[in-house]
Each structure stands twice: as C-alpha cells, then as structure tokens.
C-alpha cells in the first residue's frame, strides 16, 4: 500500500496582514473624507462662511429694496410728496432756482441711465 502524505501549509505572515491592512485603508479613506471632504469638518466651516456672506448680502438687498419701495410709494398719485416731485423734476430736468447754489458731481456708474 502506498504511503500518502498530507501537506499542511504554514500560513504566511503576509497573509495574516491582508484583512487588517484593507480595514485600515478603508478607515483611513473615510476618516480623511470626514475631515477634508466637501461636507466634512473643514467643508462645513466653508459652507457656514458662505452662508454668513450670503446672509449679509441678502440683508443689504432687503434694506435697499425697502428704501426703494418707500421712495416709490411717495410717487404714487394717492400719496404725492411735493418734495419728492421737486427732487425728481430737478434731477431729470437739470433745473435750479436763481437763489440756489448748484454743485455738479459726476454720477456713479450704477446710477447713470
């Protein structure tokens, strides 16, 4: 009868490191993106800064709109303000009275029409 031998392989050192290495790589990947990703801790601070900037712009625009709305309401027929009519007429027609001093200033580029 022939003698059969069984071989047992000794587990190599590298084979035992495969699963911990893969797990470490996956944890490092997700850890990096939790800190530096678009929605990570650094990204959240950037988003909060953008929100604050946009909120300040919104506040300025709301205040400007309220001011313009108030000025337009003074020009409505039911609530005409004589001072507002005088101001608009002088501005548009470039008129002044004889006893007034006129100071000419260039208009900013935004307000020129």
C-alpha positions as CSV (number, residue, x, y, z in Angstrom):
1,X,0.0,0.0,0.0
2,X,1.4,3.4,-1.0
3,X,2.0,5.9,1.7
4,X,0.1,9.1,1.3
5,X,1.4,12.2,2.8
6,X,-0.6,15.2,3.6
7,X,0.8,18.6,3.3
8,X,-0.2,21.4,5.5
9,X,0.7,24.8,4.5
10,X,2.1,27.1,7.1
11,X,0.1,30.4,7.0
12,X,2.4,33.1,5.8
13,X,3.0,36.3,7.8
14,X,1.8,38.5,4.9
15,X,-1.5,36.5,4.5
16,X,-2.3,37.4,8.1
17,X,-1.9,41.1,7.4
18,X,-4.3,41.3,4.4
19,X,-7.6,41.9,6.3
20,X,-6.2,44.4,8.8
21,X,-4.4,46.3,6.0
22,X,-7.6,46.5,4.0
23,X,-9.6,47.6,7.1
24,X,-7.0,50.2,7.9
25,X,-7.1,51.6,4.4
26,X,-10.9,51.8,4.4
27,X,-10.9,53.6,7.8
28,X,-8.2,56.0,6.6
29,X,-10.2,56.8,3.4
30,X,-13.4,57.5,5.3
31,X,-11.6,59.4,8.1
32,X,-9.8,61.6,5.6
33,X,-13.1,62.5,3.8
34,X,-14.8,63.1,7.1
35,X,-12.3,65.8,7.8
36,X,-11.4,67.2,4.4
37,X,-14.3,66.2,2.2
38,X,-16.9,68.6,0.7
39,X,-19.2,68.0,3.7
40,X,-16.6,67.2,6.3
41,X,-15.5,69.4,9.2
42,X,-13.4,71.7,7.0
43,X,-16.1,71.9,4.3
44,X,-18.7,72.6,6.9
45,X,-16.8,75.7,8.1
46,X,-16.5,76.9,4.5
47,X,-20.2,76.4,3.9
48,X,-21.1,78.2,7.1
49,X,-18.8,81.1,6.0
50,X,-20.6,81.2,2.6
51,X,-24.0,81.2,4.3
52,X,-22.9,84.2,6.5
53,X,-21.7,86.1,3.4
54,X,-24.9,85.4,1.5
55,X,-27.0,86.4,4.5
56,X,-25.2,89.7,4.8
57,X,-25.8,90.3,1.0
58,X,-29.4,89.4,1.5
59,X,-29.8,91.9,4.4
60,X,-28.3,94.7,2.3
61,X,-30.5,93.9,-0.7
62,X,-33.6,93.8,1.6
63,X,-32.7,97.1,3.1
64,X,-32.1,98.6,-0.4
65,X,-35.5,97.2,-1.6
66,X,-37.3,98.7,1.4
67,X,-35.7,102.1,0.7
68,X,-36.7,101.9,-3.0
69,X,-40.2,100.8,-2.1
70,X,-40.6,103.7,0.3
71,X,-39.4,106.2,-2.4
72,X,-41.7,104.7,-5.0
73,X,-44.7,104.9,-2.6
74,X,-44.0,108.7,-2.3
75,X,-44.5,109.0,-6.1
76,X,-47.9,107.3,-6.2
77,X,-50.9,109.6,-7.0
78,X,-52.7,108.9,-3.7
79,X,-49.6,110.0,-1.7
80,X,-47.7,112.5,-3.7
81,X,-45.0,114.3,-1.7
82,X,-44.2,117.8,-3.1
83,X,-40.6,117.5,-2.0
84,X,-40.2,114.2,-3.9
85,X,-41.7,115.6,-7.0
86,X,-39.4,118.7,-6.8
87,X,-36.4,116.5,-6.3
88,X,-37.2,114.2,-9.3
89,X,-38.0,117.2,-11.6
90,X,-34.8,119.0,-10.7
91,X,-32.8,115.8,-11.2
92,X,-34.3,114.9,-14.5
93,X,-34.6,118.4,-16.0
94,X,-31.3,119.8,-14.5
95,X,-33.1,122.8,-13.2
96,X,-32.4,125.0,-10.2
97,X,-33.8,128.2,-8.8
98,X,-32.0,131.6,-9.0
99,X,-31.2,131.7,-5.3
100,X,-29.7,128.2,-5.2
101,X,-26.1,127.1,-5.4
102,X,-25.5,124.2,-7.8
103,X,-22.7,121.8,-7.2
104,X,-22.0,119.4,-10.1
105,X,-20.8,115.9,-9.2
106,X,-20.3,113.0,-11.6
107,X,-22.8,110.2,-11.1
108,X,-21.5,106.8,-10.1
109,X,-21.7,104.3,-12.9
110,X,-24.5,102.3,-11.3
111,X,-27.0,105.3,-11.3
112,X,-26.4,106.5,-14.8
113,X,-29.2,105.7,-17.2
